[in-house]
Amino acid sequence: MGSRRDAAAMSPKVLRQLGREIYGHDAWMRQLAAALGVHQTTVWRWQSGQQPVPKAAQLAIELLRQR
C-alpha cells in the first residue's frame, strides 16, 4: 500500500528532528501543523508512529527546511 511506502520515507524520529530543526524544541508540532494546514493532533500521530507521514507532507516539510 502507498501509505506504508510513505512511512518508510520519513520515520517519526526524522519528523521530530526536522520539526525541531525548523521550529525549535518548544511548540514545533503546533507550528508545523499550522504551516501544513493540519490539526496538531495529526502531527502528533505522525511523530508517535500511529499514522505515516503522507508524501505531500514530507515534501512540504523538506521545502520548509530549505527556507
N, C-alpha and C positions, 0 to 999 in steps of 0.2 A: 504494500500500500504506500502511496506517496507520502503520507504524513510520517511514516516510520523513517523513510529516507531523509526527510527534512530534519527529524530529531537528531539523526546521526551527524548532520552538518553543523549543528550548534548545540552543544551539551548545556545542561543547566549551569555547570561550573563556568563555561566560557561566557554564557549570558551574564552571569553575576560579575565576572571580571570586566567585561565590556561595559556593563551598566555603571560600575564604579569608576572605570576609566573615563567615561564620558561625563558623568554627573557627580562624581564624588561618592564617598562612602554613605553619607546620610541621604535618605529620601530618593535614591536613584530609581527605585521601582515606580514611584509616583511620577517623577519627571519623565521617565521613559514611556510610561503609559500615556501620558499627555501628548508627548511627541508623536507616538504611533497612533493615537486616536482610539485606544482601547482602555478598558477598565483596569485599574490597578490590580484587581483580583486575577485578571488574565495573565499579567506579567508574573504575579506570584505563582500561578500554576505552572508557568513555563520554567521559572527558576527553581521550583521544587521538583520538577520532573514529572508532574502529574499530567501535563499535556506537552506535546512537542512544540517547538517554536516554528511557526509557519515560515515557509520560504520567503514570502513577501516581507515578513517582519525581520527576518535575517538580513535581507538586502537593505532594508531601511536602516537597521542598526549599523551596518557597515558604512552607509552613507553618513549617518550622524557622527560616526567615529572619525570620518575623514574631514569633517568641517573644521 
